Amino acid sequence: MPLLSIPLTRAARIVGALALAAISGACAISQQQEIQMGQQYAAQIDTQLPIVRDAAVSNYVTTLGNSLAAVTDTRGLAWHFTVVDSKEVNAFAVPGGWVYVNRGLIERAQTMDQLAGVMGHEIGHVTLRHTVQQMQQQQKTDGGLVALCTLTKVCDSGAGQAAINVGGSALFASFSRQDEAQADDEGVKTTVKAGIDPHGIPEMFRILLSERQTNPTAVDAFFATHPLEESRITSTTAQIAAYPASQLRGLRVDSDAFQQMKRRLRSLPPSPAPKAVAK
């Protein structure tokens, strides 16, 4: 997939230095450092990736995201939710409270609870600090050092030029299956707490697995960063089944606002084709 190249910035090197110092010293990255890193990544992503700027779409996704984060965030993070104008199916998060959902994924979601499940999952990666832990783990290998350079701009050499693809799959390496299972667990809990039917989570998995059979290139980015197997459908379904029926009764599955947002999204110009940016 073509890549977008992100140039080095002085601010990025400062944030990267903080991360490198924390990781090299085997110290825990503080919440403030996490937020600083997230701010820098987000500034670069928003500049380099095509973003849906439509107010109706952005406001809906932000409102839904905040309703989910409000019931699960215990650290008082300032959350930011953005729709990437890419037909590729993916969603990803960066440290500190920034969550991105690709237009292609929203277009696949048939009901509100399916989109909410994906967003709850990504929020879980942030609240569980998987993105920070992943950075620490990557530092243990040469490949991880390269990833750290590209993510934090610590390196001044040509090899330090950052590259993230339009689908977001190269921003972070694939989460472990344990991380994905934990984020699934958080996604189920979060949707229930927010009054949303958690069945949207395994339903969305089924939609994506089905598309992998018929149109694999459209979902490559998602599967590159989110290991997805039938076992995750089984696990989330079992977790949901453990809730008392009375607790699940009446939870929201869909809404007119969601369907209106989808119609609005369909009315917008097509997503731009991925493009390469020279160093």
C-alpha positions as CSV (number, residue, x, y, z in Angstrom):
1,M,0.0,0.0,0.0
2,P,1.4,3.5,-0.8
3,L,2.8,5.3,2.1
4,L,2.6,8.9,3.4
5,S,6.0,10.2,4.6
6,I,6.0,12.5,7.6
7,P,9.0,14.8,8.0
8,L,10.9,15.3,11.2
9,T,9.9,18.1,13.5
10,R,11.7,19.7,16.4
11,A,8.7,19.2,18.7
12,A,8.5,15.6,17.7
13,R,12.1,15.0,18.6
14,I,11.5,16.5,22.1
15,V,8.5,14.2,22.7
16,G,10.4,11.3,21.2
17,A,13.3,12.0,23.6
18,L,11.0,11.8,26.6
19,A,9.7,8.4,25.4
20,L,13.2,7.1,24.7
21,A,14.4,8.2,28.1
22,A,11.5,6.6,29.9
23,I,11.9,3.4,27.9
24,S,15.7,3.2,28.1
25,G,15.5,3.7,31.8
26,A,12.9,1.0,32.3
27,C,10.7,3.6,33.9
28,A,7.0,3.8,33.4
29,I,5.9,6.5,31.1
30,S,3.8,9.1,33.0
31,Q,0.4,10.1,32.0
32,Q,1.7,13.6,31.0
33,Q,4.4,12.0,28.8
34,E,1.7,9.7,27.3
35,I,-0.5,12.8,26.5
36,Q,2.5,14.7,25.0
37,M,3.3,11.8,22.7
38,G,-0.4,11.5,21.7
39,Q,-0.6,15.2,20.9
40,Q,2.5,15.0,18.6
41,Y,1.3,11.9,16.8
42,A,-2.2,13.4,16.4
43,A,-0.8,16.6,14.9
44,Q,1.2,14.6,12.3
45,I,-1.7,12.3,11.5
46,D,-4.1,15.1,11.1
47,T,-1.7,16.8,8.7
48,Q,-0.7,13.7,6.7
49,L,-3.9,11.7,6.5
50,P,-7.0,12.7,4.7
51,I,-9.6,13.6,7.4
52,V,-13.4,13.9,7.0
53,R,-14.0,17.5,7.9
54,D,-17.8,17.4,7.6
55,A,-19.3,18.8,10.8
56,A,-22.3,16.5,10.9
57,V,-20.2,13.3,10.6
58,S,-17.5,14.6,13.0
59,N,-19.9,15.7,15.6
60,Y,-21.8,12.4,15.6
61,V,-18.6,10.3,15.9
62,T,-17.3,12.6,18.6
63,T,-20.5,12.5,20.6
64,L,-20.7,8.7,20.4
65,G,-17.0,8.4,21.4
66,N,-17.3,10.7,24.3
67,S,-20.4,8.8,25.6
68,L,-18.3,5.6,25.6
69,A,-15.2,7.1,27.1
70,A,-17.2,8.8,29.9
71,V,-18.2,5.5,31.4
72,T,-14.8,3.8,31.3
73,D,-12.0,6.4,31.6
74,T,-10.7,6.7,35.1
75,R,-7.8,9.0,34.3
76,G,-9.6,12.1,33.2
77,L,-8.2,12.1,29.6
78,A,-9.3,14.6,27.0
79,W,-10.7,12.4,24.3
80,H,-10.5,13.2,20.5
81,F,-12.3,11.2,17.9
82,T,-11.5,11.6,14.2
83,V,-12.8,10.0,10.9
84,V,-10.1,9.3,8.4
85,D,-11.3,9.7,4.9
86,S,-10.0,6.4,3.7
87,K,-12.0,3.6,2.0
88,E,-9.8,1.1,3.8
89,V,-11.4,-0.6,6.8
90,N,-9.5,0.2,10.0
91,A,-9.6,1.9,13.3
92,F,-6.6,2.8,15.6
93,A,-5.7,4.8,18.6
94,V,-2.6,6.6,19.8
95,P,-1.6,7.2,23.5
96,G,-3.4,9.7,25.6
97,G,-6.9,9.6,24.2
98,W,-6.9,10.0,20.4
99,V,-9.0,7.5,18.4
100,Y,-9.3,7.3,14.7
101,V,-12.0,5.5,12.7
102,N,-11.7,5.0,8.9
103,R,-14.6,6.0,6.8
104,G,-14.5,2.5,5.2
105,L,-15.2,0.9,8.6
106,I,-18.1,3.2,9.3
107,E,-19.6,2.4,5.9
108,R,-19.5,-1.3,6.8
109,A,-21.3,-0.8,10.1
110,Q,-24.9,-1.5,9.6
111,T,-26.1,-0.4,13.0
112,M,-24.9,2.1,15.7
113,D,-23.9,-0.7,18.2
114,Q,-21.5,-2.1,15.7
115,L,-19.6,1.2,15.3
116,A,-19.8,1.7,19.1
117,G,-18.2,-1.7,19.7
118,V,-15.2,-0.8,17.5
119,M,-14.8,2.5,19.2
120,G,-15.2,0.9,22.6
121,H,-12.4,-1.5,21.7
122,E,-10.1,1.3,20.6
123,I,-10.8,3.2,23.8
124,G,-9.9,0.1,25.7
125,H,-6.5,0.0,24.1
126,V,-5.9,3.5,25.4
127,T,-7.3,3.0,28.9
128,L,-5.3,-0.2,29.3
129,R,-2.3,1.7,28.0
130,H,-1.6,-1.0,25.3
131,T,-0.2,1.7,23.0
132,V,2.4,2.7,25.5
133,Q,3.2,-0.8,26.5
134,Q,3.6,-1.8,22.9
135,M,6.2,1.0,22.4
136,Q,8.1,-0.3,25.4
137,Q,8.0,-3.8,24.0
138,Q,9.2,-2.8,20.6
139,Q,12.3,-1.1,22.1
140,K,13.6,-4.6,23.0
141,T,14.3,-5.5,19.4
142,D,16.1,-3.8,16.5
143,G,12.8,-3.7,14.6
144,G,11.3,-2.1,17.7
145,L,14.0,0.6,17.6
146,V,13.1,1.4,14.0
147,A,9.5,1.6,15.0
148,L,10.3,4.0,17.8
149,C,12.3,6.2,15.4
150,T,9.5,6.3,13.0
151,L,6.9,7.0,15.6
152,T,8.6,9.5,17.8
153,K,11.1,11.1,15.3
154,V,14.0,10.5,17.8
155,C,16.3,9.7,14.9
156,D,17.8,12.5,12.8
157,S,19.1,10.3,10.0
158,G,17.3,9.5,6.8
159,A,16.2,6.3,8.4
160,G,14.3,8.4,10.9
161,Q,11.9,9.6,8.3
162,A,8.4,8.5,9.5
163,A,6.0,6.6,7.3
164,I,2.4,5.7,8.1
165,N,0.0,4.3,5.6
166,V,-3.4,5.7,4.8
167,G,-5.2,2.9,6.4
168,G,-3.2,3.4,9.6
169,S,-1.9,-0.1,9.8
170,A,1.7,0.9,9.9
171,L,1.3,3.4,12.7
172,F,1.6,0.7,15.3
173,A,2.6,-2.9,15.0
174,S,-0.1,-5.6,15.4
175,F,-1.4,-5.8,19.0
176,S,-1.0,-9.2,20.6
177,R,-3.9,-11.5,20.8
178,Q,-3.9,-11.0,24.6
179,D,-4.2,-7.2,24.1
180,E,-6.9,-7.7,21.5
181,A,-8.8,-10.0,23.9
182,Q,-8.5,-7.5,26.7
183,A,-9.7,-4.6,24.5
184,D,-12.6,-6.8,23.4
185,D,-13.5,-7.3,27.0
186,E,-13.3,-3.6,27.7
187,G,-15.4,-2.9,24.6
188,V,-18.2,-5.2,25.8
189,K,-18.1,-3.7,29.3
190,T,-18.0,-0.1,28.0
191,T,-20.9,-0.5,25.6
192,V,-23.1,-2.1,28.3
193,K,-22.2,0.8,30.7
194,A,-23.1,3.3,28.0
195,G,-26.5,1.7,27.4
196,I,-25.5,0.2,24.0
197,D,-26.1,-3.4,23.0
198,P,-22.7,-5.2,23.0
199,H,-23.8,-7.7,20.4
200,G,-22.6,-5.2,17.9
201,I,-19.0,-6.3,18.6
202,P,-19.2,-9.9,17.4
203,E,-21.6,-8.8,14.7
204,M,-18.9,-6.4,13.3
205,F,-16.3,-9.2,13.5
206,R,-18.6,-11.4,11.4
207,I,-19.0,-8.6,8.8
208,L,-15.2,-8.1,8.5
209,L,-14.5,-11.8,8.4
210,S,-17.1,-12.2,5.6
211,E,-15.5,-9.4,3.7
212,R,-12.1,-10.9,4.0
213,Q,-13.4,-13.8,2.0
214,T,-14.9,-11.7,-0.8
215,N,-12.8,-8.5,-0.8
216,P,-9.6,-9.1,1.2
217,T,-7.7,-6.0,0.1
218,A,-10.4,-3.7,1.6
219,V,-9.8,-5.1,5.1
220,D,-6.0,-5.8,4.9
221,A,-5.2,-2.8,7.1
222,F,-7.6,-3.9,9.8
223,F,-6.4,-7.5,10.0
224,A,-2.7,-6.3,10.0
225,T,-3.2,-4.5,13.2
226,H,-6.1,-6.4,14.8
227,P,-5.6,-10.2,14.8
228,L,-9.1,-11.5,14.2
229,E,-10.2,-15.1,14.4
230,E,-13.4,-16.9,15.0
231,S,-12.3,-17.4,18.6
232,R,-12.8,-13.7,19.2
233,I,-16.4,-14.0,18.1
234,T,-16.9,-17.0,20.4
235,S,-15.2,-15.2,23.3
236,T,-17.2,-12.0,23.1
237,T,-20.4,-13.8,22.5
238,A,-19.8,-15.9,25.7
239,Q,-18.9,-12.8,27.6
240,I,-22.2,-11.1,26.6
241,A,-24.1,-14.3,27.4
242,A,-22.8,-14.1,31.0
243,Y,-24.7,-10.9,31.6
244,P,-28.2,-11.3,33.1
245,A,-30.8,-11.0,30.4
246,S,-32.5,-8.2,32.4
247,Q,-29.2,-6.1,32.1
248,L,-29.1,-6.4,28.4
249,R,-32.8,-5.8,27.8
250,G,-33.6,-2.4,26.3
251,L,-30.0,-1.6,25.3
252,R,-29.7,0.6,22.2
253,V,-28.9,-1.2,18.9
254,D,-29.4,1.5,16.4
255,S,-30.6,5.2,16.1
256,D,-31.9,7.6,13.6
257,A,-28.9,9.8,14.2
258,F,-26.5,7.0,13.2
259,Q,-28.4,6.3,10.0
260,Q,-28.6,10.0,9.2
261,M,-24.8,10.2,9.7
262,K,-24.3,7.3,7.4
263,R,-26.5,8.9,4.7
264,R,-24.5,12.1,5.1
265,L,-21.2,10.2,4.8
266,R,-22.5,8.5,1.6
267,S,-23.3,12.0,0.1
268,L,-19.7,13.2,0.5
269,P,-17.2,13.0,-2.3
270,P,-15.4,9.6,-2.5
271,S,-12.4,9.1,-0.4
272,P,-9.2,10.2,-2.1
273,A,-6.9,7.5,-3.5
274,P,-3.8,6.7,-1.4
275,K,-0.9,8.9,-2.4
276,A,2.8,8.8,-1.9
277,V,4.6,11.8,-0.5
278,A,8.3,12.2,-1.3
279,K,10.8,12.7,1.4
